[in-house]
Amino acid sequence: MRKTISRRGFLKGSTSAIVGAAGLAAGAGAGSQVSHGAAPTALITRHADIPAAKGTRAVVVGGGWGGLTMAKYLKKEAPDWDVVLIESHATFMSCPVSNLWLAGLIDLEFISHSYLTAAKNNNYIYFNATVIDVDRSERVVYTSGGQLTYDYLILAPGIDYDWPAVGMLDPEEIHLLHTHYPAAFKPGSEHLTLKRKIDEFEKGLFVLTVPSGNYRCLPGPYERACMIASVFKRKKLKAKVLLLDFNPKVKIKAEGFQAAFQELYKDYLEYVPSVTVHRVDVLNKTVIGEFDDYQFDDASIYPRVRGALLIETLGLVAESSPQKEARINLFRNHLHDDLRVYVIGDSRPMGYSKSGSTANDEAKYVAKVIVGLDKGKKLEWKGPYTSCYSMVNADPPEAIYFGSQYLPPLIAHTPMDMERTVKAWIERGSAFAWRDQNMNRSPEMGQAMYAWAYGYYKDLFG
């Protein structure tokens, strides 16, 4: 029998968890590489207002951790190249470390940076525009600010949310859910909205969800639950975080997070594994699960993620990817039929973590691959390195740590094979050449996390 878990039920001191039991897009071939749909307008066919290329031009699409790293290190590997970074946002806001801002441990300036400063310091061009389409046969990128040509194109567009995966099919319902209960794993307005929700929350049940699949920042939802619970604890609110996890257990850093849940937030956080979200009733503030329903007072709903919509728009989705990621060579990141186009970061199909640290190290490798190819040199494959701190306590700041070097990616032929294989690959630890981890939270690691973030920001913008 289905149960509805009310807000009141969890606020009476209950501590027991309630547990319930593609193909390629049309026109994706090598001979079909131009726009889909209506003819471009005059606005996007005019030439972009950027300096003319003086030699080989590399265009990077997307200014996240991967795209910023790619733009900088392409210029370092080939100083005579013309490098252009296209990004639709006017200001950079970091998703990594943003949970600390939500808990009031850092200010907004710490995670917000200038694209102009990054471009000036690293001698490339920042072009504030949105990519609309790509003509690979003519090597032209069409944007909201005009067109530009390229010799090499690197796509780092990140993620989009897979709304049907949480039962949201109607555009009006998707709009309501995104507006009222944003996931805040795409930095910007979603984070600002979630911060306001946390600061203004007075009492009741605050629901967070952990999605299925390879989602952005595997430890992120668990760290966020700790940080929000720390705010409730600091304010001594009659409030609780309810963390609904699709997975049967904490997906990563389980020992460290479980210890924090039980030792720090016993009265402020409830963890519920094995919850499949079938739908969210926004108006009635209810998460509808496979077996139970969960009423809430406020929420942040994190759907399953997919490769950015741009990858699908350009007809580049891999048939074997269950999350609509790009069809690329798993060892060199270029399209199977185009050595001039590369995909890095969260839209790649490999099972590597969708994290800033991984994207940063991957971009440095792929930058060497691209410049080496142009010079007729083949680079030995190198697995990306990932380094990740998670803050679990706010008073005092205490963190846990996980670092690893990835082994070669796995190849699967169907989406189901890929999902199962990658899941087992990561959970059994067979994804890593080595692992370095410390699940014993400490103030020393809390301070190390600040230094970790500062070091990466200096690399991206300094």
Residue pairs with C-beta under 8 A, 6 or more apart in sequence:
2 291
2 292
2 293
3 18
3 291
3 292
3 293
4 286
4 292
4 293
4 294
4 295
5 18
5 292
5 293
5 294
5 295
6 295
7 204
7 205
7 295
7 296
7 297
10 205
10 240
10 242
10 270
11 203
11 204
11 205
11 238
11 239
11 240
13 267
14 270
15 266
15 270
17 270
17 271
17 272
17 273
18 272
18 292
19 272
19 273
19 274
19 275
20 274
20 275
20 276
20 289
20 290
20 291
20 292
21 274
21 290
21 291
22 317
22 319
22 321
22 322
22 324
22 415
23 317
23 319
24 315
24 317
24 318
24 319
24 327
25 312
25 313
25 315
25 316
25 317
26 32
26 36
26 315
27 33
27 36
27 315
28 315
28 316
28 317
28 327
29 337
30 337
30 338
31 137
32 315
33 134
33 135
33 136
33 137
33 315
34 133
34 135
34 136
34 137
34 138
35 133
35 135
35 142
36 133
36 313
36 315
40 132
40 133
40 142
43 144
43 146
44 132
44 133
44 142
44 143
44 144
44 146
44 147
45 142
45 146
45 147
46 146
46 147
47 146
47 147
47 148
48 127
48 129
48 143
48 145
48 146
48 147
48 148
49 145
49 146
50 84
50 125
50 127
50 148
51 82
51 125
53 82
53 149
54 82
55 80
55 81
55 82
56 78
56 80
56 81
56 82
56 151
56 152
56 374
57 81
57 82
57 83
57 84
57 148
57 149
57 150
57 151
57 152
58 74
58 78
58 81
58 82
58 83
58 84
58 150
58 151
58 152
58 153
58 154
58 370
59 84
59 86
59 141
59 148
59 150
59 152
59 153
59 154
60 67
60 70
60 71
60 74
60 83
60 84
60 85
60 86
60 154
60 156
61 67
61 86
61 131
61 141
61 153
61 154
61 155
61 156
61 157
61 310
62 86
62 87
62 155
62 156
62 157
62 158
62 308
62 345
63 85
63 86
63 87
63 89
63 92
63 115
63 126
64 95
64 156
64 158
64 345
64 346
64 356
64 359
65 94
65 96
65 345
65 356
65 357
65 359
65 360
65 363
65 456
65 460
66 156
66 344
66 345
66 346
66 359
66 360
66 362
66 363
67 85
67 87
67 154
67 156
67 344
67 345
67 363
68 85
68 92
68 118
68 460
68 461
69 359
69 360
69 363
69 364
69 367
69 459
69 460
70 154
70 156
70 344
70 363
70 366
70 367
71 83
71 84
71 85
71 118
71 119
71 122
71 124
72 118
72 122
72 124
72 459
72 460
73 363
73 364
73 367
73 368
74 81
74 83
74 124
74 154
74 367
74 370
74 371
75 81
75 83
75 122
75 123
75 124
76 122
76 367
77 367
77 368
77 370
77 371
78 371
78 374
79 123
81 371
82 125
83 124
83 125
84 124
84 125
84 127
84 148
84 150
85 115
85 118
85 119
85 124
85 125
85 126
85 127
86 127
86 129
86 131
86 141
86 143
87 115
87 126
87 127
87 128
87 129
88 128
88 129
88 130
88 131
88 144
89 115
89 128
89 188
90 115
90 128
91 112
91 113
91 114
91 115
92 112
92 113
92 114
92 115
92 118
92 461
93 111
93 112
93 187
93 188
93 191
94 111
94 112
94 113
94 187
94 356
94 453
94 457
95 185
95 186
95 187
95 191
95 216
95 217
95 220
95 356
96 217
96 355
96 356
96 357
96 453
96 456
97 106
97 110
97 111
97 449
97 453
98 111
98 184
98 187
98 191
99 220
99 223
99 224
99 227
99 391
100 106
100 227
100 391
100 397
100 449
101 107
101 108
101 110
101 111
101 191
101 195
102 191
102 194
102 195
102 198
102 224
102 227
102 228
102 231
103 198
103 227
103 228
103 230
103 231
103 391
103 394
104 231
104 394
105 227
105 391
105 394
105 397
106 450
110 453
111 187
111 453
113 457
113 460
113 461
114 461
115 126
115 128
116 126
117 461
118 126
118 460
118 461
119 125
119 126
121 461
121 462
127 143
127 145
127 148
128 145
129 143
129 144
129 145
129 146
130 143
130 144
131 141
131 142
131 143
131 157
131 310
132 142
132 143
132 144
133 141
133 142
133 313
133 314
134 140
134 141
134 142
134 153
134 314
134 341
135 142
136 153
136 338
136 340
136 341
138 149
139 149
139 150
139 151
139 153
139 340
140 147
140 148
140 149
140 150
141 147
141 148
141 149
141 150
141 153
150 340
151 340
151 374
152 340
152 341
152 342
152 370
152 374
153 340
153 341
153 342
154 341
154 342
154 343
154 344
154 366
154 370
155 310
155 311
155 314
155 316
155 326
155 341
155 342
155 343
155 344
155 347
156 343
156 344
156 345
156 347
156 359
156 363
157 307
157 308
157 310
157 311
157 345
157 347
158 186
158 216
158 308
158 345
158 346
158 347
159 185
159 186
159 216
159 305
159 306
159 307
159 308
159 346
159 347
159 354
160 305
160 306
160 307
160 308
160 309
161 178
161 183
161 186
161 303
161 304
161 305
161 306
162 303
162 304
162 305
162 306
162 323
162 324
163 169
163 174
163 177
163 303
165 211
165 212
165 303
165 304
166 209
166 211
166 277
166 278
166 279
166 280
166 301
166 303
166 304
167 277
167 278
167 279
167 280
167 288
168 174
168 177
168 279
168 280
168 303
173 282
176 282
176 283
177 280
177 282
177 301
180 282
181 280
181 282
181 298
181 299
181 300
181 301
182 189
182 190
182 193
182 194
182 300
182 301
183 190
183 300
183 301
183 302
183 303
184 190
184 191
184 193
184 194
184 300
185 215
185 216
185 217
185 220
185 302
185 305
194 300
197 206
197 298
197 300
198 206
198 228
198 231
199 231
201 232
201 237
201 239
201 297
201 298
202 237
202 239
203 237
203 238
203 239
203 297
204 238
204 239
204 296
204 297
204 298
205 239
205 240
205 242
205 295
205 296
205 297
206 228
206 232
206 239
206 240
206 241
206 242
206 296
206 297
206 298
206 299
206 300
207 241
207 242
207 243
207 244
207 287
207 294
207 296
207 298
207 299
207 300
207 301
208 221
208 224
208 225
208 228
208 241
208 242
208 243
208 244
208 299
208 300
208 302
209 221
209 243
209 244
209 245
209 246
209 275
209 277
209 287
209 299
209 300
209 301
209 302
210 221
210 222
210 243
210 244
210 245
210 246
210 247
210 251
210 302
211 246
211 302
211 303
211 304
211 305
212 246
212 247
212 276
212 304
213 304
213 305
213 322
213 323
213 419
214 305
214 323
214 351
214 353
214 354
214 422
215 302
215 304
215 305
215 354
216 305
216 346
216 354
216 355
217 353
217 354
217 355
218 251
218 252
218 353
218 354
218 355
219 251
219 252
219 253
219 257
219 388
219 390
219 402
221 243
221 245
221 302
222 243
222 250
222 251
222 252
222 253
222 257
222 390
223 257
223 390
223 391
223 392
224 300
225 241
225 243
225 261
225 269
225 271
226 257
226 260
226 261
226 264
226 265
226 269
226 390
226 391
226 392
226 393
226 394
227 391
227 394
228 241
229 240
229 241
229 264
229 265
229 268
229 269
230 264
230 265
230 393
230 394
230 395
231 394
232 239
232 240
232 241
232 268
233 264
233 265
233 267
233 268
233 395
234 394
234 395
239 268
240 267
240 268
240 269
240 270
241 265
241 268
241 269
241 270
242 270
242 272
242 294
242 296
243 269
243 270
243 271
243 272
244 272
244 275
244 277
244 287
244 289
244 294
245 251
245 271
245 272
245 273
245 274
245 275
246 274
246 275
246 276
246 277
247 273
247 274
248 273
248 274
249 273
250 257
250 258
250 271
250 273
251 427
252 402
253 390
253 400
253 402
253 437
253 439
255 439
256 390
256 392
256 400
256 439
256 440
256 441
257 390
257 392
257 400
258 271
259 392
259 439
259 441
260 392
260 393
260 441
261 269
261 271
264 392
264 393
275 287
275 289
275 290
275 292
275 294
276 289
276 290
277 287
277 288
277 289
277 301
278 288
278 289
278 290
279 288
280 286
280 287
280 288
280 299
280 301
281 287
281 288
284 295
285 295
285 296
285 297
285 299
286 293
286 294
286 295
286 296
287 293
287 294
287 296
287 299
287 301
304 323
305 323
305 346
305 354
306 323
306 324
306 325
307 317
307 321
307 323
307 324
307 325
307 326
307 346
307 347
307 349
308 346
308 347
310 347
311 317
311 324
311 325
311 326
311 343
311 347
312 324
316 326
316 327
316 335
316 343
317 324
317 325
317 326
317 327
318 325
318 326
318 327
318 328
318 349
319 327
319 415
320 349
320 412
320 413
320 414
320 415
320 417
320 418
321 327
321 349
321 415
321 418
322 415
322 416
322 418
322 419
323 349
325 343
325 347
325 348
325 349
326 335
326 343
326 347
326 348
326 349
327 335
327 336
327 349
328 334
328 335
328 336
328 342
328 343
328 348
328 349
329 335
329 336
330 349
330 350
330 409
330 411
331 381
331 408
331 409
332 366
332 369
332 381
333 342
333 343
333 344
333 348
333 362
333 366
333 369
334 340
334 341
334 342
334 369
335 341
335 342
335 343
339 373
342 366
342 369
342 370
344 359
344 362
344 363
344 366
345 354
345 359
345 362
345 363
346 354
346 359
348 362
349 418
350 409
351 409
351 410
351 421
351 422
351 425
351 426
351 431
352 358
352 362
352 384
352 386
352 406
352 409
353 386
353 388
355 386
355 388
356 456
357 385
357 386
357 387
357 388
357 456
358 384
358 385
358 386
358 406
360 456
360 459
360 460
361 384
361 385
361 386
362 384
365 379
365 382
365 384
368 379
369 379
372 378
372 379
381 408
383 405
383 406
383 407
383 408
383 433
384 405
384 406
385 403
385 404
385 405
385 406
386 402
386 403
386 404
386 405
386 406
387 403
387 452
388 401
388 402
388 403
389 399
389 400
389 401
389 445
389 448
389 449
389 452
390 399
390 400
390 401
390 402
390 449
391 397
391 398
391 399
391 446
391 449
392 398
392 399
392 400
392 441
393 441
393 446
396 443
396 446
397 443
397 446
397 447
397 449
397 450
398 441
398 442
398 443
398 445
398 446
399 441
399 442
399 445
399 446
399 448
399 449
400 437
400 438
400 439
400 440
400 441
400 445
401 436
401 437
401 438
401 445
401 448
402 435
402 436
402 437
403 435
403 436
403 437
404 431
404 432
404 433
404 434
404 435
404 436
405 432
405 433
405 434
406 431
406 432
406 433
407 430
407 431
407 432
407 433
410 418
410 421
410 422
410 425
412 418
412 421
412 422
424 430
425 431
429 435
438 445
